[in-house]
């Protein structure tokens, strides 16, 4: 009887020890299968572009294929909802746009808490927003655009989605200059660009990385950039800060995971991201496409999310942006 009891105790002890070792064993074997990278916007925009630049290299650093999954809608919230439902096992990650920080203020009935339900791993890159107009619009600078918009109040501007950096910048311009133009949100900068070239919207703030080829090709006209100073890519285009002091709100893109991943898995991902972002070819491609590499810490990323949320909250309070 005593022997049986002792065997039971030993069995329990072994089971407990095995359970304790399971996360470590899982981490040592990670990753054993392809990793899904959610891009919560349509192809052709800055987030999709970032995924294509880092995808192969990040996959190589992790030792598995990175499968890019475009899930556009609700300013990135549909893809974020998908990430929220995923297991925290390291096999589902997402590239978040700046709208991730503010969707809780503008999108109704989000199924997640922006600040508690995600692990903000690293803010990867920023790119200036550029104010562009249709080529046939009779304006060549910001003052002329403002005068045109006031004379034509039915004019419209586009954004990569409600609460995106483009929406925030346009809202701030409206606040500063007393504009009442119509906002047309898209499921990414790609569809926005298509409609602008088709003459369906008049102007927009969008990521320089996306608009630069169209600017160089003479298909759209650049009036200003939202970076603190002028962009080396467009040295003759003024910074918004020169025209409206304090005007700065760039596009950013970061990598996000569900919370609660095994620590060893999380560290593997962070290490692989850091190595991929400092790969010479990746850095070269980002530079050629007007991105600035940040690759900050999780703590720095969360600080940026909170800062942008405060800016949007102010716009909502002022009635410049409609609350969800």
C-alpha positions as CSV (number, residue, x, y, z in Angstrom):
1,X,0.0,0.0,0.0
2,X,2.8,2.4,0.9
3,X,4.7,1.3,-2.2
4,X,1.6,2.2,-4.3
5,X,1.3,5.6,-2.7
6,X,5.0,6.3,-3.3
7,X,4.6,5.4,-7.0
8,X,1.7,7.7,-7.3
9,X,3.7,10.5,-5.7
10,X,6.6,9.9,-8.1
11,X,4.2,9.8,-11.1
12,X,2.7,13.1,-10.1
13,X,6.2,14.6,-9.6
14,X,7.3,13.5,-13.0
15,X,4.1,14.8,-14.6
16,X,4.6,18.2,-12.9
17,X,8.2,18.4,-14.1
18,X,7.2,17.4,-17.6
19,X,4.5,20.1,-17.7
20,X,7.0,22.7,-16.5
21,X,9.4,21.7,-19.3
22,X,6.8,21.8,-22.1
23,X,7.1,25.5,-22.8
24,X,10.9,25.3,-23.0
25,X,10.6,22.2,-25.3
26,X,8.1,24.0,-27.5
27,X,10.4,27.0,-27.7
28,X,13.4,24.9,-28.6
29,X,11.4,23.4,-31.5
30,X,9.9,26.7,-32.6
31,X,9.2,27.2,-35.4
32,X,8.1,23.8,-36.8
33,X,5.7,25.1,-39.4
34,X,5.2,28.2,-41.6
35,X,4.4,31.5,-39.9
36,X,1.4,33.5,-40.9
37,X,2.0,37.3,-41.2
38,X,-1.2,39.2,-41.3
39,X,-1.2,42.4,-43.4
40,X,-4.5,44.2,-42.5
41,X,-4.6,46.3,-45.6
42,X,-4.9,45.7,-49.4
43,X,-1.9,45.0,-51.5
44,X,0.0,48.0,-52.8
45,X,0.2,50.1,-49.7
46,X,3.0,50.8,-47.2
47,X,2.2,47.8,-44.9
48,X,2.1,45.4,-47.8
49,X,5.2,46.9,-49.2
50,X,7.0,46.4,-45.8
51,X,5.8,42.8,-45.6
52,X,7.3,42.1,-49.1
53,X,10.6,43.8,-48.1
54,X,11.2,41.8,-44.9
55,X,9.2,38.6,-45.6
56,X,11.9,36.4,-47.1
57,X,14.7,37.6,-44.8
58,X,12.6,37.3,-41.6
59,X,11.6,33.8,-42.7
60,X,15.2,32.9,-43.2
61,X,16.2,34.2,-39.8
62,X,13.4,32.2,-38.2
63,X,14.0,29.1,-40.3
64,X,10.5,28.9,-41.7
65,X,8.4,30.3,-44.5
66,X,6.6,33.6,-43.8
67,X,3.1,33.4,-45.4
68,X,1.7,36.9,-46.1
69,X,-2.0,37.1,-45.6
70,X,-3.8,40.3,-46.7
71,X,-6.9,40.9,-44.7
72,X,-8.1,44.5,-45.4
73,X,-11.0,46.3,-43.7
74,X,-12.0,48.7,-41.0
75,X,-8.7,50.6,-41.0
76,X,-6.8,47.4,-40.1
77,X,-9.2,46.3,-37.4
78,X,-10.4,43.2,-39.3
79,X,-6.8,41.9,-39.4
80,X,-6.2,42.9,-35.8
81,X,-9.3,41.0,-34.8
82,X,-8.0,37.9,-36.5
83,X,-4.7,38.3,-34.6
84,X,-6.6,38.8,-31.4
85,X,-8.3,35.4,-31.9
86,X,-5.0,33.6,-32.7
87,X,-3.1,31.3,-30.3
88,X,-0.1,33.0,-28.7
89,X,2.2,30.4,-30.0
90,X,4.3,32.5,-32.4
91,X,2.7,31.2,-35.6
92,X,0.5,34.2,-36.2
93,X,2.0,37.7,-36.3
94,X,0.8,41.0,-37.8
95,X,2.2,44.2,-39.3
96,X,0.3,47.1,-37.8
97,X,-0.1,50.5,-39.3
98,X,-0.4,53.7,-37.2
99,X,-4.2,53.3,-37.3
100,X,-3.8,50.4,-34.8
101,X,-3.2,53.0,-32.1
102,X,-6.4,54.9,-32.7
103,X,-9.1,52.6,-34.1
104,X,-10.6,52.2,-30.7
105,X,-11.7,55.9,-31.0
106,X,-13.2,55.7,-34.4
107,X,-14.3,52.1,-35.2
108,X,-17.4,50.8,-33.4
109,X,-17.6,47.6,-31.4
110,X,-14.0,46.5,-31.5
111,X,-13.7,43.0,-30.1
112,X,-10.4,43.8,-28.4
113,X,-8.6,46.2,-26.1
114,X,-6.0,48.1,-28.1
115,X,-3.6,48.4,-25.2
116,X,-4.1,45.1,-23.4
117,X,-4.8,42.5,-26.0
118,X,-1.6,42.8,-28.2
119,X,2.1,42.3,-27.7
120,X,3.7,45.3,-29.5
121,X,7.1,43.7,-30.4
122,X,8.8,46.4,-32.4
123,X,8.1,49.6,-34.3
124,X,9.9,48.7,-37.5
125,X,9.9,51.7,-39.8
126,X,8.5,55.2,-40.3
127,X,8.0,57.0,-43.6
128,X,6.9,60.6,-44.0
129,X,3.4,61.4,-45.1
130,X,3.3,63.4,-48.3
131,X,0.5,65.8,-49.3
132,X,-0.4,65.1,-52.9
133,X,-3.0,66.4,-55.3
134,X,-4.3,65.3,-58.7
135,X,-2.1,66.7,-61.5
136,X,-5.1,68.5,-63.1
137,X,-5.9,70.4,-59.9
138,X,-4.9,74.1,-60.5
139,X,-2.6,74.3,-57.3
140,X,1.1,74.2,-56.9
141,X,1.5,74.8,-53.1
142,X,-0.3,74.6,-49.8
143,X,-1.7,78.1,-49.9
144,X,-3.2,77.6,-53.4
145,X,-4.7,74.2,-52.3
146,X,-6.4,75.8,-49.3
147,X,-7.8,78.6,-51.4
148,X,-9.0,76.1,-54.0
149,X,-10.7,73.9,-51.3
150,X,-12.4,76.9,-49.7
151,X,-13.7,77.9,-53.1
152,X,-14.8,74.3,-53.9
153,X,-16.3,73.0,-50.6
154,X,-17.5,69.7,-52.3
155,X,-13.8,68.7,-52.8
156,X,-12.8,65.4,-51.2
157,X,-9.7,63.8,-49.8
158,X,-8.7,60.2,-49.4
159,X,-6.9,58.2,-46.8
160,X,-5.7,54.6,-46.3
161,X,-8.5,54.2,-43.8
162,X,-10.3,56.0,-41.0
163,X,-7.8,56.9,-38.3
164,X,-4.8,56.2,-40.5
165,X,-2.0,58.7,-40.4
166,X,-3.3,60.2,-43.7
167,X,-6.7,60.8,-42.1
168,X,-5.1,62.3,-39.0
169,X,-2.9,64.6,-41.1
170,X,-5.8,65.7,-43.3
171,X,-7.9,66.3,-40.2
172,X,-5.2,68.4,-38.7
173,X,-4.9,70.4,-41.9
174,X,-8.7,71.0,-41.8
175,X,-8.5,72.2,-38.2
176,X,-5.6,74.5,-39.0
177,X,-7.1,76.0,-42.1
178,X,-10.8,75.8,-41.5
179,X,-11.5,73.3,-44.3
180,X,-14.8,71.3,-44.6
181,X,-13.9,68.8,-47.3
182,X,-15.3,65.3,-47.5
183,X,-13.3,62.3,-46.2
184,X,-13.2,59.2,-48.4
185,X,-11.6,56.2,-46.5
186,X,-10.0,53.3,-48.5
187,X,-8.8,49.8,-47.6
188,X,-5.2,50.9,-48.1
189,X,-3.1,53.4,-50.0
190,X,-3.2,51.2,-53.2
191,X,-6.9,51.7,-53.8
192,X,-6.6,55.4,-52.8
193,X,-3.9,56.0,-55.4
194,X,-6.1,54.3,-58.1
195,X,-9.0,56.6,-57.3
196,X,-6.8,59.7,-57.3
197,X,-5.3,58.8,-60.7
198,X,-8.9,58.3,-61.9
199,X,-9.9,61.7,-60.7
200,X,-12.3,60.6,-58.0
201,X,-10.6,62.4,-55.1
202,X,-8.7,65.7,-55.1
203,X,-5.9,65.3,-52.5
204,X,-4.5,63.1,-49.8
205,X,-1.8,62.6,-47.3
206,X,-0.2,59.2,-47.9
207,X,3.0,57.4,-47.2
208,X,5.9,58.8,-49.2
209,X,7.1,55.2,-49.8
210,X,3.9,54.5,-51.8
211,X,3.6,57.9,-53.6
212,X,7.2,58.5,-54.5
213,X,7.1,56.6,-57.8
214,X,3.9,58.4,-58.9
215,X,5.5,61.8,-57.9
216,X,8.6,61.0,-59.9
217,X,6.5,59.9,-62.9
218,X,4.6,63.2,-62.8
219,X,1.2,61.4,-62.1
220,X,0.5,63.3,-58.8
221,X,1.9,66.5,-57.4
222,X,3.7,66.7,-54.1
223,X,3.0,69.9,-52.0
224,X,4.5,69.1,-48.6
225,X,5.8,66.3,-46.4
226,X,4.8,65.6,-42.7
227,X,8.3,64.9,-41.4
228,X,10.0,67.4,-39.1
229,X,12.3,68.5,-42.0
230,X,12.4,68.0,-45.7
231,X,12.9,64.5,-47.1
232,X,16.1,63.8,-49.0
233,X,13.9,62.1,-51.6
234,X,12.1,65.3,-52.3
235,X,14.5,68.1,-51.3
236,X,12.5,70.8,-53.1
237,X,9.2,70.0,-51.3
238,X,8.7,71.9,-48.0
239,X,7.9,70.2,-44.7
240,X,4.5,70.8,-43.3
241,X,6.3,72.0,-40.2
242,X,7.7,75.0,-42.2
243,X,4.1,75.9,-43.2
244,X,2.2,75.0,-40.1
245,X,4.6,74.9,-37.0
246,X,4.3,71.7,-35.0
247,X,2.7,69.8,-37.8
248,X,4.2,66.3,-37.7
249,X,2.6,62.8,-37.9
250,X,4.4,60.2,-40.0
251,X,3.3,56.7,-41.1
252,X,4.7,53.9,-38.9
253,X,4.6,50.2,-39.3
254,X,5.4,47.7,-36.5
255,X,5.2,44.0,-35.8
256,X,2.6,42.8,-33.3
257,X,1.7,39.4,-31.7
258,X,-1.0,38.0,-29.4
259,X,0.0,38.5,-25.8
260,X,1.2,35.5,-23.7
261,X,3.7,33.9,-26.0
262,X,6.2,31.6,-24.3
263,X,9.2,33.9,-23.4
264,X,11.7,31.8,-25.4
265,X,9.5,32.0,-28.5
266,X,9.1,35.8,-28.1
267,X,12.8,36.2,-27.7
268,X,13.4,34.2,-30.9
269,X,11.1,36.4,-32.8
270,X,12.6,39.6,-31.5
271,X,16.1,38.4,-32.3
272,X,15.0,37.4,-35.8
273,X,13.3,40.7,-36.4
274,X,16.4,42.6,-35.2
275,X,18.6,40.6,-37.5
276,X,16.3,41.0,-40.5
277,X,16.0,44.7,-40.1
278,X,19.8,45.1,-40.0
279,X,20.3,42.9,-43.1
280,X,22.2,45.1,-45.6
281,X,19.8,44.2,-48.5
282,X,16.7,44.8,-46.4
283,X,18.1,48.2,-45.2
284,X,19.0,49.1,-48.8
285,X,15.4,48.4,-50.0
286,X,13.9,50.4,-47.2
287,X,16.2,53.3,-47.9
288,X,15.3,53.2,-51.6
289,X,11.6,53.3,-50.7
290,X,11.8,56.3,-48.3
291,X,11.6,54.4,-45.1
292,X,13.5,55.1,-41.9
293,X,14.4,52.0,-39.9
294,X,13.5,52.2,-36.2
295,X,13.3,48.6,-34.9
296,X,12.7,49.9,-31.4
297,X,12.0,48.0,-28.2
298,X,8.5,46.8,-27.2
299,X,8.4,49.6,-24.5
300,X,9.2,52.3,-27.1
301,X,6.6,50.9,-29.4
302,X,3.9,51.0,-26.7
303,X,4.9,54.6,-26.0
304,X,4.3,55.6,-29.6
305,X,0.9,53.8,-29.6
306,X,-0.2,55.8,-26.5
307,X,1.1,59.1,-27.9
308,X,-0.8,58.7,-31.2
309,X,-4.0,57.7,-29.3
310,X,-3.7,61.1,-27.4
311,X,-3.5,63.0,-30.7
312,X,-6.5,61.3,-32.1
313,X,-8.5,61.6,-28.9
314,X,-8.0,65.4,-29.1
315,X,-9.3,65.4,-32.7
316,X,-12.3,63.4,-31.7
317,X,-13.1,65.8,-28.8
318,X,-12.8,68.8,-31.2
319,X,-15.3,67.1,-33.6
320,X,-12.8,67.0,-36.4
321,X,-12.9,63.2,-36.5
322,X,-16.1,61.3,-35.8
323,X,-15.9,58.9,-32.8
324,X,-17.0,55.3,-33.2
